Amino acid sequence: ALTEQISSLIEKISETVHESLSNTLPKENLDDLAVTLKETRSQKASIHEIVDRLDELGQTKMVDTRALQRQTDLVDALKELNWVLSNGPTGVGRANYGLYFTGSNKMTWAQQYPLNNFTAPTVVQWQSSAPEQALGLINSHIRHQIDNLKLIRRAELEAAGKYDPAAHDLEIATLDWEKLTLDERGSIPPVILIGEREDINSAGWQSLGKLLESELPIKIVLLDHIAPPAKNAVHNLTQSYTGLLNAIVMKQAMVFQGAINEPSHLAKGLLNGLAAAKPALLNLYAFSEKEHGAEATKAQAYANLAVNSRTFPLLYFNSDKEHGFLNGSIDLDANRETREDWVTEDIPLPNEESL
């Protein structure tokens, strides 16, 4: 969308430049133009030579060279920006997001080059300072994109014939996050922070909460196997849902909980969460061969059990859709038998009986 917008602005400003130059040539009386072309010594002549000769004959109209120079420079800058976004030095253009992996050494796969050949700038670091570093990264994304948006704002005014350097230069120079439109905020590449839910303690939830109330496009993806030690299961689950509920109560971020047993719900949550120009918390059920003591082929069955037992209910909360109190914004419809206390299901057992 951004490259299409820039291409349109290039075309409009180029037409303005073309019109300004064509207006310098005589239209009412072409005799002087014909004489000028005959007197041109070479077969090829620049527009500057022709205009200079017509000027000597008094047949040119005044042209604002300062505005013309500003417009041509702007077109060149827009073309360069379009190239950076769509192609760039790598041939694939600017990355659509930045990745930050954090967690325990269980996520060593993320460090195994070239098996982790990410197509976006990626930080892989096992430290508890991830929220603070993610905040620094998203601010650098914003700072970089605002420079591009300043250029685009100038171009929009120029294309509309409304650009006044004295009135607009200071306004554009002071552009910051607070002054961006919703579409402009949506053009900023988000930072996606990926970690394991197991590694987050109470202090970690507090740090994540600061990110989720910031209005910045930071997406927190938690991989949750919900297989805590037997002695600590209740505390572990309570801590997890306290974190989710706190994020909902702040009414700033999108909050989503999904699993592979409902793929359409999972896809909707991921797409909406990553595309929104605001923070998002995406808690995803992640089957673990080690933690569950089962083969990967059992992942679907475990996901069904996690969701249908109400241990890991499917949840979608979007603060933009709020009406009334919070319950009007919380969507639980992807779960089975949402109006019942429990889901009733026949589970086949190995001895050909069912439970």
C-alpha positions as a printed Julia matrix, in Angstrom:
355×3 Matrix{Float64}:
   0.0     0.0     0.0
   2.84    2.37    0.84
   4.68    1.77   -2.45
   1.44    2.27   -4.41
   0.85    5.55   -2.57
   4.4     6.71   -3.33
   4.1     5.75   -7.02
   0.89    7.79   -7.26
   2.59   10.81   -5.66
   5.56   10.52   -8.06
   3.16   10.58  -11.02
   1.19   13.58   -9.74
   4.25   15.7    -8.91
   5.91   14.77  -12.23
   2.78   15.99  -14.04
   3.02   19.26  -12.12
   6.65   19.7   -13.19
   5.77   18.85  -16.8
   2.92   21.35  -16.78
   5.13   24.08  -15.31
   7.73   23.59  -18.02
   5.22   23.39  -20.86
   3.66   26.65  -19.71
   6.96   28.43  -20.34
   6.64   27.74  -24.09
   4.53   29.96  -26.37
   1.18   28.46  -27.29
  -0.53   31.4   -28.97
   2.25   32.09  -31.49
   4.43   29.17  -32.56
   6.45   31.19  -35.09
   9.13   32.1   -32.56
   9.38   28.5   -31.43
   9.86   27.37  -35.05
  12.59   29.99  -35.56
  14.32   28.89  -32.38
  14.33   25.25  -33.44
  15.75   26.15  -36.88
  18.53   28.22  -35.32
  19.54   25.38  -33.0
  22.92   24.24  -34.3
  22.82   20.59  -33.18
  20.22   17.96  -34.02
  19.57   17.46  -30.31
  19.06   20.31  -27.86
  18.24   20.44  -24.17
  15.09   22.1   -22.9
  17.31   24.67  -21.17
  18.81   25.83  -24.48
  15.4    26.24  -26.07
  13.97   28.09  -23.06
  17.02   30.39  -22.9
  16.66   31.25  -26.62
  12.92   31.92  -26.26
  13.67   34.07  -23.23
  15.94   36.22  -25.38
  13.03   36.68  -27.78
  10.7    37.53  -24.9
   8.47   34.57  -25.61
   8.67   32.65  -22.32
   6.44   32.94  -19.31
   7.8    33.22  -15.79
   8.52   29.94  -14.01
   9.19   29.47  -10.3
  12.59   27.79  -10.51
  12.8    27.34   -6.74
   9.5    25.42   -6.65
  10.55   23.46   -9.74
  13.82   22.43   -8.11
  12.01   21.44   -4.92
   9.55   19.3    -6.86
  12.19   17.51   -8.93
  14.26   16.82   -5.81
  11.13   15.46   -4.13
  10.43   13.12   -7.05
  14.01   11.81   -6.9
  13.71   11.21   -3.14
  10.37    9.41   -3.58
  11.83    7.15   -6.28
  14.72    6.27   -3.98
  12.34    5.5    -1.1
  10.19    3.31   -3.34
  13.29    1.39   -4.41
  14.35    0.87   -0.79
  10.9    -0.42    0.16
  10.36   -2.74   -2.83
  13.9    -3.83   -3.8
  16.77   -2.38   -1.81
  20.31   -3.79   -1.64
  19.02   -7.31   -0.92
  16.53   -7.42   -3.81
  13.54   -8.13   -1.55
  13.0    -4.67   -0.1
  12.49   -3.64    3.5
  11.49   -6.32    6.0
   7.86   -6.19    7.15
   8.74   -6.8    10.79
  11.57   -7.37   13.26
  11.92  -10.57   15.34
  13.15  -10.91   18.91
  13.5   -14.42   20.36
  13.87  -14.77   24.09
  13.55  -17.68   26.48
  15.37  -20.61   27.97
  17.84  -22.87   26.22
  14.94  -25.09   25.16
  14.6   -22.82   22.14
  18.09  -23.63   20.86
  16.63  -24.3    17.39
  16.45  -20.54   16.91
  20.26  -20.35   17.15
  21.06  -23.14   14.7
  22.19  -21.42   11.5
  21.28  -22.02    8.69
  18.2   -23.86    9.97
  16.99  -20.52   11.35
  17.39  -18.63    8.09
  14.99  -15.85    9.07
  13.95  -13.44    6.33
  13.71  -10.48    8.72
  16.17   -8.81   11.13
  16.3   -11.12   14.16
  17.67  -10.95   17.7
  18.13  -14.25   19.56
  18.98  -13.62   23.19
  18.25  -15.49   26.42
  17.9   -12.62   28.88
  15.15  -11.26   31.09
  15.69   -7.77   29.62
  13.78   -8.68   26.46
  10.81   -6.28   27.07
  13.13   -3.29   27.53
  15.17   -4.21   24.46
  12.04   -4.76   22.39
  10.88   -1.28   23.42
  14.17    0.17   22.21
  13.88   -1.69   18.9
  10.33   -0.53   18.18
  11.3     3.07   18.93
  14.09    2.77   16.36
  11.54    1.38   13.85
   9.29    4.37   14.54
  12.14    6.89   14.28
  13.23    5.45   10.93
   9.72    5.32    9.48
   8.85    8.85   10.6
  11.67   10.13    8.36
   9.95    8.39    5.44
   6.52    9.67    6.46
   7.83   13.26    6.58
   8.83   12.9     2.94
   5.44   11.43    2.04
   3.57   14.23    3.85
   5.54   16.84    1.93
   4.77   15.01   -1.3
   1.04   14.88   -0.53
   0.94   18.65   -0.01
   3.03   19.25   -3.13
   0.81   16.98   -5.24
  -2.28   18.86   -4.02
  -0.66   22.23   -4.82
  -0.89   23.28   -1.16
   2.75   23.08   -0.06
   3.99   26.25    1.62
   7.52   25.84    3.04
   7.06   28.66    5.54
   3.88   27.12    6.94
   4.57   23.4     6.62
   8.31   22.82    7.11
   8.21   23.27   10.89
   5.03   21.18   11.18
   6.61   18.3     9.24
   9.93   18.59   11.08
   8.2    18.11   14.47
   6.25   15.02   13.37
   6.29   12.33   16.07
   4.34    9.22   17.12
   1.51   11.22   18.72
   0.85   13.16   15.5
   0.74   10.11   13.19
  -2.56    9.04   11.66
  -3.84    5.48   12.14
  -2.75    4.55    8.6
   0.71    6.02    9.2
   1.05    4.04   12.42
   0.02    0.94   10.51
   2.93    1.41    8.09
   5.52    0.99   10.85
   7.09   -2.51   10.85
   6.2    -4.14   14.2
   8.6    -5.92   16.53
   7.5    -9.5    17.22
   8.74  -10.73   20.59
   8.61  -14.54   20.79
   9.21  -16.45   24.01
   8.1   -19.39   26.1
   5.29  -18.81   28.55
   7.11  -21.04   31.06
   9.95  -18.51   31.37
   7.73  -15.62   32.47
   7.4   -14.98   36.2
   5.48  -12.24   38.01
   8.15   -9.64   37.28
   8.14  -10.68   33.63
   4.37  -10.15   33.35
   4.81   -6.65   34.79
   7.41   -5.84   32.12
   5.17   -7.21   29.38
   2.29   -5.16   30.78
   4.28   -1.95   30.21
   4.69   -2.9    26.55
   1.0    -3.76   26.16
  -0.18   -0.39   27.48
   2.25    1.62   25.31
   0.12    1.89   22.11
   3.26    0.84   20.17
   3.11   -1.95   17.55
   4.83   -4.63   19.65
   3.49   -8.16   19.23
   4.16  -10.58   22.07
   3.88  -14.24   21.05
   4.02  -16.73   23.93
   4.44  -20.46   23.28
   2.57  -22.19   26.11
   2.73  -25.98   26.59
   0.66  -25.73   29.83
   2.44  -28.78   31.29
   3.75  -27.37   34.58
   5.25  -29.53   37.36
   2.52  -31.37   39.29
   3.26  -29.54   42.55
   3.08  -26.15   40.88
   0.29  -26.58   38.33
  -2.38  -24.38   39.94
   0.04  -21.54   40.67
   1.43  -21.74   37.13
  -1.98  -21.59   35.45
  -3.2   -18.85   37.81
  -0.18  -16.71   36.97
  -0.78  -17.2    33.26
  -4.44  -16.17   33.37
  -3.74  -13.28   35.69
  -1.37  -11.94   33.04
  -3.96  -12.37   30.27
  -6.73  -10.73   32.33
  -4.5    -7.8    33.27
  -3.77   -7.22   29.57
  -7.52   -7.25   28.84
  -8.38   -4.86   31.67
  -5.88   -2.3    30.31
  -8.1    -2.21   27.17
  -5.19   -1.13   25.0
  -3.85   -4.3    23.36
  -5.48   -7.07   21.39
  -5.37  -10.3    23.45
  -5.64  -13.69   21.8
  -5.36  -17.31   22.9
  -5.43  -20.03   20.25
  -4.51  -23.6    19.38
  -4.15  -25.76   16.25
  -7.38  -27.68   16.91
  -9.3   -24.62   15.58
  -7.17  -23.49   12.6
  -9.56  -20.78   11.33
  -9.7   -19.17   14.77
  -5.9   -19.42   15.06
  -5.36  -17.84   11.63
  -7.81  -15.0    12.34
  -6.15  -14.17   15.64
  -2.62  -14.22   14.22
  -3.49  -12.13   11.15
  -5.47   -9.53   13.09
  -2.96   -9.36   15.91
   0.05   -8.88   13.63
  -1.71   -6.39   11.33
  -3.18   -4.1    14.0
  -1.4    -0.78   14.55
  -1.28   -1.4    18.3
   0.18   -3.95   20.75
  -1.0    -7.55   20.81
  -0.57  -10.49   23.19
  -0.86  -13.84   21.41
  -0.74  -16.84   23.75
  -0.48  -20.02   21.66
  -0.8   -23.62   22.77
   2.5   -25.3    21.84
   2.75  -29.09   22.0
   6.06  -30.29   23.47
   7.27  -33.87   22.95
   9.48  -33.59   26.03
   6.96  -31.98   28.38
   4.0   -34.12   27.31
   5.97  -37.34   26.92
   4.35  -38.11   23.57
   5.17  -38.14   19.86
   4.47  -35.13   17.69
   1.73  -37.09   15.92
  -0.32  -36.71   19.13
  -0.21  -32.9    19.01
  -3.77  -32.55   17.67
  -5.23  -34.79   20.38
  -3.42  -32.85   23.1
  -4.63  -29.55   21.67
  -8.22  -30.83   21.7
  -7.83  -31.96   25.31
  -6.29  -28.64   26.4
  -9.11  -26.59   24.84
 -12.11  -28.83   25.6
 -11.08  -29.32   29.23
 -11.28  -25.51   29.63
  -7.62  -25.5    30.71
  -6.74  -23.46   27.63
  -9.94  -21.79   26.36
  -9.88  -20.08   22.98
 -10.07  -16.33   23.5
 -10.26  -13.23   21.3
 -10.32   -9.72   22.75
 -10.16   -6.6    20.59
 -10.44   -3.28   22.42
 -11.53   -1.54   19.19
 -14.74   -3.6    19.2
 -15.67   -2.66   22.75
 -19.29   -1.94   23.55
 -20.57   -1.75   27.09
 -18.4    -3.48   29.66
 -15.48   -5.8    28.93
 -17.68   -8.85   28.37
 -18.95   -7.18   25.2
 -15.45   -7.31   23.74
 -14.44  -10.81   24.82
 -15.19  -13.48   22.22
 -15.26  -17.11   23.43
 -17.43  -18.48   20.62
 -14.65  -20.64   19.13
 -14.94  -22.97   22.15
 -17.35  -25.91   22.19
 -20.55  -25.67   24.22
 -19.73  -22.2    25.52
 -23.0   -21.98   27.52
 -22.32  -25.19   29.42
 -20.06  -25.63   32.43
 -18.28  -28.56   30.83
 -17.75  -30.15   27.42
 -19.13  -33.7    27.12
 -17.0   -35.95   24.93
 -16.34  -39.66   24.33
 -12.61  -40.35   24.48
 -11.45  -43.7    22.99
  -9.12  -45.73   25.22
  -6.37  -48.16   24.07
  -8.43  -51.22   25.17
 -11.13  -50.29   22.61
 -13.36  -48.91   25.35
 -14.29  -45.26   25.72
 -14.27  -42.8    28.59
